[in-house]
Amino acid sequence: MTIRVLLADDQALLRSAFKVLVNSEADMEVVGEASDGAEAVRLAREQAADVVLMDIRMPGTDGLTATRMISADPELAGVRVVMLTTFEVDEYVVQSLRAGASGFLGKGAEPEDLLGAIRIAAAGEALLSPAATKGLIAKFLAQGGGSVSGPAQGQHAERMATLTGREREVLVHVAAGLSNDEIGGRLEVSPLTVKTHVNRAMAKLGARDRAQLVVIAYESGLVRPRVD
């Protein structure tokens, strides 16, 4: 199946370079180009995009806002967003993930890394490794960033209460950066069983992928941030 890719960046030259790269691959094609976030949201729907390469900083509607809009739209539930930026700062990474992105990539990444990111996102996996995501979120939250309170905190608690004991246990291990194979080894179950628990936790918590599970695990207080 061909991966349908949408490019969202206000720099036409950069979009052209990405387009040539993506279209050179047999398993993917560029189906649209957007110069701002609002256009990206519209084209994601019209062109049935699978993956959006989204610049964080764009005039008008920025990439973070556009990603939140895509994540909140049930009709775009299958769309994965990979954030692109020249500002490789921890805070941007966490904000991108909290907005609903499947991952984060610097614009200076190698071509093969960009193509790999598209394939990983299209498969529904987290672009950043769970361990890397965990470390960034722990650091950010421990510094007082991204704290959740009020209605949002209550929503987290309500959804967390729907998890079974085993699903909560698996979620703790996911937030610790363990793979399904590693979790299975610790719990003495098969990786397929772990995957089932992960998928059920994602459905109950409204998470789009494993990266989102890590965010929720920290924001809900199920896992406490620690900075070494």
PyMOL CGO cylinders between C-alpha atoms (Angstrom):
from pymol import cmd
from pymol.cgo import CYLINDER

trace = [
    CYLINDER, 0.00, 0.00, 0.00, 1.27, 3.45, -0.92, 0.3, 1, 1, 1, 1, 1, 1,
    CYLINDER, 1.27, 3.45, -0.92, 1.73, 5.89, 1.97, 0.3, 1, 1, 1, 1, 1, 1,
    CYLINDER, 1.73, 5.89, 1.97, 0.02, 9.19, 1.18, 0.3, 1, 1, 1, 1, 1, 1,
    CYLINDER, 0.02, 9.19, 1.18, 2.15, 12.06, 2.45, 0.3, 1, 1, 1, 1, 1, 1,
    CYLINDER, 2.15, 12.06, 2.45, 1.17, 15.69, 2.96, 0.3, 1, 1, 1, 1, 1, 1,
    CYLINDER, 1.17, 15.69, 2.96, 3.88, 18.36, 3.26, 0.3, 1, 1, 1, 1, 1, 1,
    CYLINDER, 3.88, 18.36, 3.26, 3.17, 21.38, 5.48, 0.3, 1, 1, 1, 1, 1, 1,
    CYLINDER, 3.17, 21.38, 5.48, 5.90, 24.04, 5.52, 0.3, 1, 1, 1, 1, 1, 1,
    CYLINDER, 5.90, 24.04, 5.52, 5.91, 27.72, 4.65, 0.3, 1, 1, 1, 1, 1, 1,
    CYLINDER, 5.91, 27.72, 4.65, 9.20, 27.35, 2.73, 0.3, 1, 1, 1, 1, 1, 1,
    CYLINDER, 9.20, 27.35, 2.73, 8.41, 26.36, -0.85, 0.3, 1, 1, 1, 1, 1, 1,
    CYLINDER, 8.41, 26.36, -0.85, 11.99, 25.34, -1.57, 0.3, 1, 1, 1, 1, 1, 1,
    CYLINDER, 11.99, 25.34, -1.57, 12.03, 22.94, 1.36, 0.3, 1, 1, 1, 1, 1, 1,
    CYLINDER, 12.03, 22.94, 1.36, 8.70, 21.45, 0.33, 0.3, 1, 1, 1, 1, 1, 1,
    CYLINDER, 8.70, 21.45, 0.33, 10.08, 20.89, -3.17, 0.3, 1, 1, 1, 1, 1, 1,
    CYLINDER, 10.08, 20.89, -3.17, 13.11, 19.06, -1.79, 0.3, 1, 1, 1, 1, 1, 1,
    CYLINDER, 13.11, 19.06, -1.79, 10.96, 16.87, 0.43, 0.3, 1, 1, 1, 1, 1, 1,
    CYLINDER, 10.96, 16.87, 0.43, 8.60, 16.16, -2.47, 0.3, 1, 1, 1, 1, 1, 1,
    CYLINDER, 8.60, 16.16, -2.47, 11.41, 14.91, -4.71, 0.3, 1, 1, 1, 1, 1, 1,
    CYLINDER, 11.41, 14.91, -4.71, 12.72, 12.71, -1.89, 0.3, 1, 1, 1, 1, 1, 1,
    CYLINDER, 12.72, 12.71, -1.89, 9.35, 11.22, -0.96, 0.3, 1, 1, 1, 1, 1, 1,
    CYLINDER, 9.35, 11.22, -0.96, 8.25, 10.63, -4.55, 0.3, 1, 1, 1, 1, 1, 1,
    CYLINDER, 8.25, 10.63, -4.55, 11.50, 8.79, -5.24, 0.3, 1, 1, 1, 1, 1, 1,
    CYLINDER, 11.50, 8.79, -5.24, 10.28, 5.95, -3.00, 0.3, 1, 1, 1, 1, 1, 1,
    CYLINDER, 10.28, 5.95, -3.00, 8.09, 3.22, -4.46, 0.3, 1, 1, 1, 1, 1, 1,
    CYLINDER, 8.09, 3.22, -4.46, 5.93, 2.90, -1.34, 0.3, 1, 1, 1, 1, 1, 1,
    CYLINDER, 5.93, 2.90, -1.34, 5.00, 6.57, -0.83, 0.3, 1, 1, 1, 1, 1, 1,
    CYLINDER, 5.00, 6.57, -0.83, 3.79, 9.65, -2.67, 0.3, 1, 1, 1, 1, 1, 1,
    CYLINDER, 3.79, 9.65, -2.67, 3.16, 13.33, -1.93, 0.3, 1, 1, 1, 1, 1, 1,
    CYLINDER, 3.16, 13.33, -1.93, -0.56, 14.04, -2.26, 0.3, 1, 1, 1, 1, 1, 1,
    CYLINDER, -0.56, 14.04, -2.26, -0.53, 17.71, -1.27, 0.3, 1, 1, 1, 1, 1, 1,
    CYLINDER, -0.53, 17.71, -1.27, 1.44, 20.72, -0.08, 0.3, 1, 1, 1, 1, 1, 1,
    CYLINDER, 1.44, 20.72, -0.08, 0.40, 23.33, 2.49, 0.3, 1, 1, 1, 1, 1, 1,
    CYLINDER, 0.40, 23.33, 2.49, 2.05, 26.60, 3.45, 0.3, 1, 1, 1, 1, 1, 1,
    CYLINDER, 2.05, 26.60, 3.45, 0.24, 27.00, 6.78, 0.3, 1, 1, 1, 1, 1, 1,
    CYLINDER, 0.24, 27.00, 6.78, -1.51, 24.89, 9.39, 0.3, 1, 1, 1, 1, 1, 1,
    CYLINDER, -1.51, 24.89, 9.39, -5.07, 25.66, 8.37, 0.3, 1, 1, 1, 1, 1, 1,
    CYLINDER, -5.07, 25.66, 8.37, -4.37, 24.56, 4.82, 0.3, 1, 1, 1, 1, 1, 1,
    CYLINDER, -4.37, 24.56, 4.82, -2.69, 21.43, 6.15, 0.3, 1, 1, 1, 1, 1, 1,
    CYLINDER, -2.69, 21.43, 6.15, -5.79, 20.42, 8.09, 0.3, 1, 1, 1, 1, 1, 1,
    CYLINDER, -5.79, 20.42, 8.09, -8.01, 21.01, 5.05, 0.3, 1, 1, 1, 1, 1, 1,
    CYLINDER, -8.01, 21.01, 5.05, -5.75, 19.06, 2.70, 0.3, 1, 1, 1, 1, 1, 1,
    CYLINDER, -5.75, 19.06, 2.70, -5.30, 16.21, 5.19, 0.3, 1, 1, 1, 1, 1, 1,
    CYLINDER, -5.30, 16.21, 5.19, -9.03, 15.66, 4.95, 0.3, 1, 1, 1, 1, 1, 1,
    CYLINDER, -9.03, 15.66, 4.95, -9.44, 16.29, 1.21, 0.3, 1, 1, 1, 1, 1, 1,
    CYLINDER, -9.44, 16.29, 1.21, -6.46, 14.19, 0.14, 0.3, 1, 1, 1, 1, 1, 1,
    CYLINDER, -6.46, 14.19, 0.14, -6.94, 11.38, 2.67, 0.3, 1, 1, 1, 1, 1, 1,
    CYLINDER, -6.94, 11.38, 2.67, -3.35, 11.74, 3.86, 0.3, 1, 1, 1, 1, 1, 1,
    CYLINDER, -3.35, 11.74, 3.86, -1.75, 9.00, 5.92, 0.3, 1, 1, 1, 1, 1, 1,
    CYLINDER, -1.75, 9.00, 5.92, 1.17, 11.08, 7.23, 0.3, 1, 1, 1, 1, 1, 1,
    CYLINDER, 1.17, 11.08, 7.23, 1.66, 14.83, 7.53, 0.3, 1, 1, 1, 1, 1, 1,
    CYLINDER, 1.66, 14.83, 7.53, 5.17, 16.25, 7.73, 0.3, 1, 1, 1, 1, 1, 1,
    CYLINDER, 5.17, 16.25, 7.73, 4.32, 19.35, 9.76, 0.3, 1, 1, 1, 1, 1, 1,
    CYLINDER, 4.32, 19.35, 9.76, 6.56, 22.34, 10.38, 0.3, 1, 1, 1, 1, 1, 1,
    CYLINDER, 6.56, 22.34, 10.38, 6.11, 23.72, 13.90, 0.3, 1, 1, 1, 1, 1, 1,
    CYLINDER, 6.11, 23.72, 13.90, 6.57, 27.38, 13.03, 0.3, 1, 1, 1, 1, 1, 1,
    CYLINDER, 6.57, 27.38, 13.03, 4.38, 28.67, 10.20, 0.3, 1, 1, 1, 1, 1, 1,
    CYLINDER, 4.38, 28.67, 10.20, 2.55, 31.98, 9.72, 0.3, 1, 1, 1, 1, 1, 1,
    CYLINDER, 2.55, 31.98, 9.72, -1.11, 32.05, 10.68, 0.3, 1, 1, 1, 1, 1, 1,
    CYLINDER, -1.11, 32.05, 10.68, -2.08, 28.67, 12.10, 0.3, 1, 1, 1, 1, 1, 1,
    CYLINDER, -2.08, 28.67, 12.10, 1.14, 27.08, 13.34, 0.3, 1, 1, 1, 1, 1, 1,
    CYLINDER, 1.14, 27.08, 13.34, 2.02, 23.41, 13.27, 0.3, 1, 1, 1, 1, 1, 1,
    CYLINDER, 2.02, 23.41, 13.27, 1.17, 22.71, 16.91, 0.3, 1, 1, 1, 1, 1, 1,
    CYLINDER, 1.17, 22.71, 16.91, -2.31, 24.18, 16.53, 0.3, 1, 1, 1, 1, 1, 1,
    CYLINDER, -2.31, 24.18, 16.53, -2.88, 22.30, 13.28, 0.3, 1, 1, 1, 1, 1, 1,
    CYLINDER, -2.88, 22.30, 13.28, -1.77, 19.06, 14.92, 0.3, 1, 1, 1, 1, 1, 1,
    CYLINDER, -1.77, 19.06, 14.92, -4.23, 19.59, 17.77, 0.3, 1, 1, 1, 1, 1, 1,
    CYLINDER, -4.23, 19.59, 17.77, -7.00, 20.19, 15.21, 0.3, 1, 1, 1, 1, 1, 1,
    CYLINDER, -7.00, 20.19, 15.21, -6.15, 16.98, 13.36, 0.3, 1, 1, 1, 1, 1, 1,
    CYLINDER, -6.15, 16.98, 13.36, -5.97, 14.98, 16.59, 0.3, 1, 1, 1, 1, 1, 1,
    CYLINDER, -5.97, 14.98, 16.59, -9.36, 16.31, 17.73, 0.3, 1, 1, 1, 1, 1, 1,
    CYLINDER, -9.36, 16.31, 17.73, -11.14, 15.48, 14.47, 0.3, 1, 1, 1, 1, 1, 1,
    CYLINDER, -11.14, 15.48, 14.47, -12.64, 11.94, 14.46, 0.3, 1, 1, 1, 1, 1, 1,
    CYLINDER, -12.64, 11.94, 14.46, -12.62, 11.97, 10.66, 0.3, 1, 1, 1, 1, 1, 1,
    CYLINDER, -12.62, 11.97, 10.66, -8.83, 12.34, 10.74, 0.3, 1, 1, 1, 1, 1, 1,
    CYLINDER, -8.83, 12.34, 10.74, -8.19, 9.63, 13.33, 0.3, 1, 1, 1, 1, 1, 1,
    CYLINDER, -8.19, 9.63, 13.33, -6.02, 7.70, 10.90, 0.3, 1, 1, 1, 1, 1, 1,
    CYLINDER, -6.02, 7.70, 10.90, -3.76, 10.65, 10.08, 0.3, 1, 1, 1, 1, 1, 1,
    CYLINDER, -3.76, 10.65, 10.08, -0.31, 10.60, 11.68, 0.3, 1, 1, 1, 1, 1, 1,
    CYLINDER, -0.31, 10.60, 11.68, 1.71, 13.77, 12.17, 0.3, 1, 1, 1, 1, 1, 1,
    CYLINDER, 1.71, 13.77, 12.17, 5.49, 14.00, 12.22, 0.3, 1, 1, 1, 1, 1, 1,
    CYLINDER, 5.49, 14.00, 12.22, 6.65, 17.41, 13.47, 0.3, 1, 1, 1, 1, 1, 1,
    CYLINDER, 6.65, 17.41, 13.47, 9.56, 19.06, 11.68, 0.3, 1, 1, 1, 1, 1, 1,
    CYLINDER, 9.56, 19.06, 11.68, 11.56, 21.95, 13.12, 0.3, 1, 1, 1, 1, 1, 1,
    CYLINDER, 11.56, 21.95, 13.12, 14.97, 23.57, 13.19, 0.3, 1, 1, 1, 1, 1, 1,
    CYLINDER, 14.97, 23.57, 13.19, 14.45, 24.24, 16.90, 0.3, 1, 1, 1, 1, 1, 1,
    CYLINDER, 14.45, 24.24, 16.90, 15.40, 20.93, 18.49, 0.3, 1, 1, 1, 1, 1, 1,
    CYLINDER, 15.40, 20.93, 18.49, 14.41, 21.86, 22.03, 0.3, 1, 1, 1, 1, 1, 1,
    CYLINDER, 14.41, 21.86, 22.03, 12.96, 19.51, 24.64, 0.3, 1, 1, 1, 1, 1, 1,
    CYLINDER, 12.96, 19.51, 24.64, 9.95, 21.75, 25.18, 0.3, 1, 1, 1, 1, 1, 1,
    CYLINDER, 9.95, 21.75, 25.18, 9.00, 21.58, 21.51, 0.3, 1, 1, 1, 1, 1, 1,
    CYLINDER, 9.00, 21.58, 21.51, 9.26, 17.80, 21.57, 0.3, 1, 1, 1, 1, 1, 1,
    CYLINDER, 9.26, 17.80, 21.57, 6.88, 17.51, 24.51, 0.3, 1, 1, 1, 1, 1, 1,
    CYLINDER, 6.88, 17.51, 24.51, 4.46, 20.08, 23.10, 0.3, 1, 1, 1, 1, 1, 1,
    CYLINDER, 4.46, 20.08, 23.10, 4.43, 18.23, 19.79, 0.3, 1, 1, 1, 1, 1, 1,
    CYLINDER, 4.43, 18.23, 19.79, 3.63, 14.91, 21.46, 0.3, 1, 1, 1, 1, 1, 1,
    CYLINDER, 3.63, 14.91, 21.46, 0.97, 16.45, 23.68, 0.3, 1, 1, 1, 1, 1, 1,
    CYLINDER, 0.97, 16.45, 23.68, -0.61, 18.04, 20.60, 0.3, 1, 1, 1, 1, 1, 1,
    CYLINDER, -0.61, 18.04, 20.60, -1.04, 14.55, 19.17, 0.3, 1, 1, 1, 1, 1, 1,
    CYLINDER, -1.04, 14.55, 19.17, 2.02, 14.11, 16.99, 0.3, 1, 1, 1, 1, 1, 1,
    CYLINDER, 2.02, 14.11, 16.99, 3.44, 10.63, 16.50, 0.3, 1, 1, 1, 1, 1, 1,
    CYLINDER, 3.44, 10.63, 16.50, 6.96, 11.95, 16.61, 0.3, 1, 1, 1, 1, 1, 1,
    CYLINDER, 6.96, 11.95, 16.61, 9.46, 14.71, 16.13, 0.3, 1, 1, 1, 1, 1, 1,
    CYLINDER, 9.46, 14.71, 16.13, 12.27, 15.20, 13.62, 0.3, 1, 1, 1, 1, 1, 1,
    CYLINDER, 12.27, 15.20, 13.62, 14.81, 17.97, 13.06, 0.3, 1, 1, 1, 1, 1, 1,
    CYLINDER, 14.81, 17.97, 13.06, 14.95, 19.46, 9.58, 0.3, 1, 1, 1, 1, 1, 1,
    CYLINDER, 14.95, 19.46, 9.58, 18.62, 18.59, 9.48, 0.3, 1, 1, 1, 1, 1, 1,
    CYLINDER, 18.62, 18.59, 9.48, 17.86, 14.86, 9.60, 0.3, 1, 1, 1, 1, 1, 1,
    CYLINDER, 17.86, 14.86, 9.60, 19.38, 12.59, 6.98, 0.3, 1, 1, 1, 1, 1, 1,
    CYLINDER, 19.38, 12.59, 6.98, 17.11, 11.64, 4.03, 0.3, 1, 1, 1, 1, 1, 1,
    CYLINDER, 17.11, 11.64, 4.03, 16.92, 8.01, 5.13, 0.3, 1, 1, 1, 1, 1, 1,
    CYLINDER, 16.92, 8.01, 5.13, 15.86, 9.14, 8.62, 0.3, 1, 1, 1, 1, 1, 1,
    CYLINDER, 15.86, 9.14, 8.62, 13.04, 11.23, 7.16, 0.3, 1, 1, 1, 1, 1, 1,
    CYLINDER, 13.04, 11.23, 7.16, 11.81, 8.38, 4.98, 0.3, 1, 1, 1, 1, 1, 1,
    CYLINDER, 11.81, 8.38, 4.98, 12.06, 6.00, 7.93, 0.3, 1, 1, 1, 1, 1, 1,
    CYLINDER, 12.06, 6.00, 7.93, 10.04, 8.41, 10.05, 0.3, 1, 1, 1, 1, 1, 1,
    CYLINDER, 10.04, 8.41, 10.05, 7.24, 8.43, 7.50, 0.3, 1, 1, 1, 1, 1, 1,
    CYLINDER, 7.24, 8.43, 7.50, 7.09, 4.64, 7.44, 0.3, 1, 1, 1, 1, 1, 1,
    CYLINDER, 7.09, 4.64, 7.44, 7.19, 4.36, 11.24, 0.3, 1, 1, 1, 1, 1, 1,
    CYLINDER, 7.19, 4.36, 11.24, 4.42, 6.93, 11.67, 0.3, 1, 1, 1, 1, 1, 1,
    CYLINDER, 4.42, 6.93, 11.67, 2.29, 5.31, 8.96, 0.3, 1, 1, 1, 1, 1, 1,
    CYLINDER, 2.29, 5.31, 8.96, 2.56, 2.01, 10.83, 0.3, 1, 1, 1, 1, 1, 1,
    CYLINDER, 2.56, 2.01, 10.83, 1.09, 3.67, 13.92, 0.3, 1, 1, 1, 1, 1, 1,
    CYLINDER, 1.09, 3.67, 13.92, 4.26, 3.48, 15.97, 0.3, 1, 1, 1, 1, 1, 1,
    CYLINDER, 4.26, 3.48, 15.97, 5.95, 6.25, 17.97, 0.3, 1, 1, 1, 1, 1, 1,
    CYLINDER, 5.95, 6.25, 17.97, 8.72, 7.92, 15.99, 0.3, 1, 1, 1, 1, 1, 1,
    CYLINDER, 8.72, 7.92, 15.99, 10.76, 8.64, 19.08, 0.3, 1, 1, 1, 1, 1, 1,
    CYLINDER, 10.76, 8.64, 19.08, 11.78, 5.57, 21.00, 0.3, 1, 1, 1, 1, 1, 1,
    CYLINDER, 11.78, 5.57, 21.00, 9.69, 5.15, 24.16, 0.3, 1, 1, 1, 1, 1, 1,
    CYLINDER, 9.69, 5.15, 24.16, 12.85, 5.54, 26.25, 0.3, 1, 1, 1, 1, 1, 1,
    CYLINDER, 12.85, 5.54, 26.25, 13.78, 8.84, 24.59, 0.3, 1, 1, 1, 1, 1, 1,
    CYLINDER, 13.78, 8.84, 24.59, 10.22, 10.11, 24.90, 0.3, 1, 1, 1, 1, 1, 1,
    CYLINDER, 10.22, 10.11, 24.90, 10.10, 9.11, 28.57, 0.3, 1, 1, 1, 1, 1, 1,
    CYLINDER, 10.10, 9.11, 28.57, 13.30, 10.98, 29.34, 0.3, 1, 1, 1, 1, 1, 1,
    CYLINDER, 13.30, 10.98, 29.34, 12.18, 14.18, 27.63, 0.3, 1, 1, 1, 1, 1, 1,
    CYLINDER, 12.18, 14.18, 27.63, 8.77, 14.19, 29.28, 0.3, 1, 1, 1, 1, 1, 1,
    CYLINDER, 8.77, 14.19, 29.28, 10.19, 13.38, 32.71, 0.3, 1, 1, 1, 1, 1, 1,
    CYLINDER, 10.19, 13.38, 32.71, 12.63, 16.26, 32.41, 0.3, 1, 1, 1, 1, 1, 1,
    CYLINDER, 12.63, 16.26, 32.41, 9.98, 18.70, 31.20, 0.3, 1, 1, 1, 1, 1, 1,
    CYLINDER, 9.98, 18.70, 31.20, 7.38, 17.80, 33.83, 0.3, 1, 1, 1, 1, 1, 1,
    CYLINDER, 7.38, 17.80, 33.83, 9.94, 17.74, 36.64, 0.3, 1, 1, 1, 1, 1, 1,
    CYLINDER, 9.94, 17.74, 36.64, 10.82, 21.32, 35.75, 0.3, 1, 1, 1, 1, 1, 1,
    CYLINDER, 10.82, 21.32, 35.75, 7.19, 22.32, 36.17, 0.3, 1, 1, 1, 1, 1, 1,
    CYLINDER, 7.19, 22.32, 36.17, 6.22, 22.26, 32.51, 0.3, 1, 1, 1, 1, 1, 1,
    CYLINDER, 6.22, 22.26, 32.51, 3.07, 20.69, 31.15, 0.3, 1, 1, 1, 1, 1, 1,
    CYLINDER, 3.07, 20.69, 31.15, 1.38, 20.17, 34.49, 0.3, 1, 1, 1, 1, 1, 1,
    CYLINDER, 1.38, 20.17, 34.49, -2.23, 19.09, 34.29, 0.3, 1, 1, 1, 1, 1, 1,
    CYLINDER, -2.23, 19.09, 34.29, -4.94, 20.31, 36.65, 0.3, 1, 1, 1, 1, 1, 1,
    CYLINDER, -4.94, 20.31, 36.65, -8.65, 21.04, 36.77, 0.3, 1, 1, 1, 1, 1, 1,
    CYLINDER, -8.65, 21.04, 36.77, -10.94, 19.37, 34.20, 0.3, 1, 1, 1, 1, 1, 1,
    CYLINDER, -10.94, 19.37, 34.20, -8.03, 17.86, 32.30, 0.3, 1, 1, 1, 1, 1, 1,
    CYLINDER, -8.03, 17.86, 32.30, -6.72, 16.17, 35.42, 0.3, 1, 1, 1, 1, 1, 1,
    CYLINDER, -6.72, 16.17, 35.42, -10.19, 14.84, 36.20, 0.3, 1, 1, 1, 1, 1, 1,
    CYLINDER, -10.19, 14.84, 36.20, -10.52, 13.47, 32.67, 0.3, 1, 1, 1, 1, 1, 1,
    CYLINDER, -10.52, 13.47, 32.67, -7.21, 11.65, 33.01, 0.3, 1, 1, 1, 1, 1, 1,
    CYLINDER, -7.21, 11.65, 33.01, -8.31, 10.15, 36.32, 0.3, 1, 1, 1, 1, 1, 1,
    CYLINDER, -8.31, 10.15, 36.32, -11.67, 9.07, 34.92, 0.3, 1, 1, 1, 1, 1, 1,
    CYLINDER, -11.67, 9.07, 34.92, -10.11, 7.36, 31.91, 0.3, 1, 1, 1, 1, 1, 1,
    CYLINDER, -10.11, 7.36, 31.91, -7.34, 5.81, 33.98, 0.3, 1, 1, 1, 1, 1, 1,
    CYLINDER, -7.34, 5.81, 33.98, -10.00, 4.23, 36.19, 0.3, 1, 1, 1, 1, 1, 1,
    CYLINDER, -10.00, 4.23, 36.19, -11.28, 2.25, 33.19, 0.3, 1, 1, 1, 1, 1, 1,
    CYLINDER, -11.28, 2.25, 33.19, -8.00, 0.35, 32.86, 0.3, 1, 1, 1, 1, 1, 1,
    CYLINDER, -8.00, 0.35, 32.86, -7.66, -3.13, 34.28, 0.3, 1, 1, 1, 1, 1, 1,
    CYLINDER, -7.66, -3.13, 34.28, -4.88, -3.84, 36.73, 0.3, 1, 1, 1, 1, 1, 1,
    CYLINDER, -4.88, -3.84, 36.73, -2.83, -5.57, 34.04, 0.3, 1, 1, 1, 1, 1, 1,
    CYLINDER, -2.83, -5.57, 34.04, -3.34, -2.70, 31.59, 0.3, 1, 1, 1, 1, 1, 1,
    CYLINDER, -3.34, -2.70, 31.59, -2.08, -0.24, 34.20, 0.3, 1, 1, 1, 1, 1, 1,
    CYLINDER, -2.08, -0.24, 34.20, 0.91, -2.49, 34.85, 0.3, 1, 1, 1, 1, 1, 1,
    CYLINDER, 0.91, -2.49, 34.85, 1.70, -2.64, 31.14, 0.3, 1, 1, 1, 1, 1, 1,
    CYLINDER, 1.70, -2.64, 31.14, 1.32, 1.14, 30.86, 0.3, 1, 1, 1, 1, 1, 1,
    CYLINDER, 1.32, 1.14, 30.86, 3.90, 1.66, 33.61, 0.3, 1, 1, 1, 1, 1, 1,
    CYLINDER, 3.90, 1.66, 33.61, 6.34, -0.50, 31.67, 0.3, 1, 1, 1, 1, 1, 1,
    CYLINDER, 6.34, -0.50, 31.67, 5.58, 1.36, 28.42, 0.3, 1, 1, 1, 1, 1, 1,
    CYLINDER, 5.58, 1.36, 28.42, 6.34, 4.64, 30.17, 0.3, 1, 1, 1, 1, 1, 1,
    CYLINDER, 6.34, 4.64, 30.17, 9.61, 3.12, 31.38, 0.3, 1, 1, 1, 1, 1, 1,
    CYLINDER, 9.61, 3.12, 31.38, 10.64, 2.70, 27.74, 0.3, 1, 1, 1, 1, 1, 1,
    CYLINDER, 10.64, 2.70, 27.74, 10.29, -1.07, 27.48, 0.3, 1, 1, 1, 1, 1, 1,
    CYLINDER, 10.29, -1.07, 27.48, 9.37, -2.82, 24.23, 0.3, 1, 1, 1, 1, 1, 1,
    CYLINDER, 9.37, -2.82, 24.23, 6.57, -5.38, 23.98, 0.3, 1, 1, 1, 1, 1, 1,
    CYLINDER, 6.57, -5.38, 23.98, 9.15, -8.18, 24.05, 0.3, 1, 1, 1, 1, 1, 1,
    CYLINDER, 9.15, -8.18, 24.05, 10.75, -6.76, 27.20, 0.3, 1, 1, 1, 1, 1, 1,
    CYLINDER, 10.75, -6.76, 27.20, 7.41, -6.24, 28.91, 0.3, 1, 1, 1, 1, 1, 1,
    CYLINDER, 7.41, -6.24, 28.91, 6.37, -9.77, 28.00, 0.3, 1, 1, 1, 1, 1, 1,
    CYLINDER, 6.37, -9.77, 28.00, 9.55, -11.13, 29.55, 0.3, 1, 1, 1, 1, 1, 1,
    CYLINDER, 9.55, -11.13, 29.55, 8.93, -9.30, 32.80, 0.3, 1, 1, 1, 1, 1, 1,
    CYLINDER, 8.93, -9.30, 32.80, 5.28, -10.27, 33.03, 0.3, 1, 1, 1, 1, 1, 1,
    CYLINDER, 5.28, -10.27, 33.03, 5.83, -13.77, 31.65, 0.3, 1, 1, 1, 1, 1, 1,
    CYLINDER, 5.83, -13.77, 31.65, 3.32, -13.35, 28.83, 0.3, 1, 1, 1, 1, 1, 1,
    CYLINDER, 3.32, -13.35, 28.83, 3.71, -13.26, 25.05, 0.3, 1, 1, 1, 1, 1, 1,
    CYLINDER, 3.71, -13.26, 25.05, 4.55, -10.04, 23.18, 0.3, 1, 1, 1, 1, 1, 1,
    CYLINDER, 4.55, -10.04, 23.18, 1.22, -10.44, 21.36, 0.3, 1, 1, 1, 1, 1, 1,
    CYLINDER, 1.22, -10.44, 21.36, -0.61, -10.40, 24.70, 0.3, 1, 1, 1, 1, 1, 1,
    CYLINDER, -0.61, -10.40, 24.70, 1.29, -7.25, 25.67, 0.3, 1, 1, 1, 1, 1, 1,
    CYLINDER, 1.29, -7.25, 25.67, 0.35, -5.65, 22.35, 0.3, 1, 1, 1, 1, 1, 1,
    CYLINDER, 0.35, -5.65, 22.35, -3.30, -6.43, 23.06, 0.3, 1, 1, 1, 1, 1, 1,
    CYLINDER, -3.30, -6.43, 23.06, -3.08, -4.73, 26.46, 0.3, 1, 1, 1, 1, 1, 1,
    CYLINDER, -3.08, -4.73, 26.46, -1.31, -1.73, 24.92, 0.3, 1, 1, 1, 1, 1, 1,
    CYLINDER, -1.31, -1.73, 24.92, -3.96, -1.38, 22.21, 0.3, 1, 1, 1, 1, 1, 1,
    CYLINDER, -3.96, -1.38, 22.21, -6.76, -1.61, 24.76, 0.3, 1, 1, 1, 1, 1, 1,
    CYLINDER, -6.76, -1.61, 24.76, -5.09, 1.02, 26.95, 0.3, 1, 1, 1, 1, 1, 1,
    CYLINDER, -5.09, 1.02, 26.95, -4.70, 3.29, 23.92, 0.3, 1, 1, 1, 1, 1, 1,
    CYLINDER, -4.70, 3.29, 23.92, -8.39, 2.92, 23.08, 0.3, 1, 1, 1, 1, 1, 1,
    CYLINDER, -8.39, 2.92, 23.08, -9.54, 3.60, 26.64, 0.3, 1, 1, 1, 1, 1, 1,
    CYLINDER, -9.54, 3.60, 26.64, -7.20, 6.58, 27.14, 0.3, 1, 1, 1, 1, 1, 1,
    CYLINDER, -7.20, 6.58, 27.14, -7.76, 8.11, 23.71, 0.3, 1, 1, 1, 1, 1, 1,
    CYLINDER, -7.76, 8.11, 23.71, -4.08, 7.78, 22.79, 0.3, 1, 1, 1, 1, 1, 1,
    CYLINDER, -4.08, 7.78, 22.79, -3.01, 7.72, 19.14, 0.3, 1, 1, 1, 1, 1, 1,
    CYLINDER, -3.01, 7.72, 19.14, 0.20, 5.74, 19.70, 0.3, 1, 1, 1, 1, 1, 1,
    CYLINDER, 0.20, 5.74, 19.70, 2.75, 4.67, 22.31, 0.3, 1, 1, 1, 1, 1, 1,
    CYLINDER, 2.75, 4.67, 22.31, 4.21, 8.16, 22.56, 0.3, 1, 1, 1, 1, 1, 1,
    CYLINDER, 4.21, 8.16, 22.56, 0.81, 9.43, 23.67, 0.3, 1, 1, 1, 1, 1, 1,
    CYLINDER, 0.81, 9.43, 23.67, 0.60, 6.67, 26.27, 0.3, 1, 1, 1, 1, 1, 1,
    CYLINDER, 0.60, 6.67, 26.27, 3.86, 7.86, 27.78, 0.3, 1, 1, 1, 1, 1, 1,
    CYLINDER, 3.86, 7.86, 27.78, 2.56, 11.45, 27.97, 0.3, 1, 1, 1, 1, 1, 1,
    CYLINDER, 2.56, 11.45, 27.97, -0.67, 10.32, 29.65, 0.3, 1, 1, 1, 1, 1, 1,
    CYLINDER, -0.67, 10.32, 29.65, 1.17, 8.07, 32.10, 0.3, 1, 1, 1, 1, 1, 1,
    CYLINDER, 1.17, 8.07, 32.10, 3.15, 11.06, 33.35, 0.3, 1, 1, 1, 1, 1, 1,
    CYLINDER, 3.15, 11.06, 33.35, 0.36, 13.64, 33.22, 0.3, 1, 1, 1, 1, 1, 1,
    CYLINDER, 0.36, 13.64, 33.22, -2.03, 11.38, 35.11, 0.3, 1, 1, 1, 1, 1, 1,
    CYLINDER, -2.03, 11.38, 35.11, 0.48, 10.81, 37.87, 0.3, 1, 1, 1, 1, 1, 1,
    CYLINDER, 0.48, 10.81, 37.87, 0.60, 7.04, 37.26, 0.3, 1, 1, 1, 1, 1, 1,
    CYLINDER, 0.60, 7.04, 37.26, 4.33, 7.48, 36.72, 0.3, 1, 1, 1, 1, 1, 1,
    CYLINDER, 4.33, 7.48, 36.72, 6.23, 10.14, 38.64, 0.3, 1, 1, 1, 1, 1, 1,
    CYLINDER, 6.23, 10.14, 38.64, 8.90, 12.12, 36.77, 0.3, 1, 1, 1, 1, 1, 1,
    CYLINDER, 8.90, 12.12, 36.77, 12.45, 11.75, 37.92, 0.3, 1, 1, 1, 1, 1, 1,
    CYLINDER, 12.45, 11.75, 37.92, 15.47, 13.58, 36.63, 0.3, 1, 1, 1, 1, 1, 1,
    CYLINDER, 15.47, 13.58, 36.63, 18.84, 11.99, 37.28, 0.3, 1, 1, 1, 1, 1, 1,
]
cmd.load_cgo(trace, "trace")
